[in-house]
């Protein structure tokens, strides 16, 4: 039947777009895609959100996940058979002991970038250049996290290990690029008011840890800023949760009405208790670069043009003025989707309710929606 969608170049400003090649029915999976490169957020990993070092799939069982988030080691989850985590398949790097969900992920990481980035016995050495780089990043980029310096490190390591470097350079060059002024705005957004000094410190540490003469441009001030902006513009959030997977599996169980009501009540109360203990930080979180789209699986809701939203469900219900204010500040573009075009004549003011919170936007509100893997 052929592919349901294909990527086409639109313009240097917009980069590529995804276009349907046939009518797509509701519920039909359009395609599945793995990231070109991905990395867990550093604070997320530091706080024991255990994820595969390559694909970011959760490594804890659903029960272990719930126990940690709840701070209650005695918790027992019903229907443990609905947990999808297979600990018998987990493997570690024999040199640095980072953990993978499978032999396939361990081998894929080793072949693509891990030979360069493996810390071996220096994993806990604070003076190792890679550890210095990560500590500097953590001190600049506190939760809620939106990116990771290690995503850039894995890009460099991938090229350093690659036999066909030109092929990988072509892959990375496909991502949308920005002008120098736009790049500065993006880096400023990620690093805050002291971004120039912070960026230079990161560049020096990045160079100490990873310099390669074949990639020398990426280590210059201009090249490093461009690399940083590429990740800031194109990096997509990835979130995984063994507890969430267990809940979805439980939802699909065919149970008698009373058992269904009891299980639903248990799950509802569990999430309320976890929210009190851990707040909004429930998932193993990281970011990745995807060639075609911003999530690992895209499912059609109706047969029309394929678009990906940069806004969460709450932001999408705000006025056109407010939506585009968020987009300009965070992604440096003004939207021209059918909804925005239809509201083009609306006044460029927010509602009274929006105006009240206009200067108080929480950084967490501006984060991308996470991909549930």
Secondary structure by P-SEA (a helix, b strand, c coil): ccccbbbbbccccccbbbbbccccccccccbbbbbccccccaaaaaaccccccccccccccaaaaaaaaaccccccccccccccccccccccccccccccccaaaaaaaaacccccccccccccccccaaaaaaaaaaacccccccccaaaaaaaaaaaaaccaaaaaaaaaaccccccaaaaaaaaaaacccaaaaaaaaaaaaaaaccccccccccccaaaaaaaaaaaaacbbbbbbbaaaaaaaaaaaccccaaaaaaaaaaaaaaaaaaaacccccccccbbbbbccccccbbbbcccccbbbbccccccccccaaaaaaaaaaccccccccaaaaaaccccccccaaaaaacccccccccccccccc
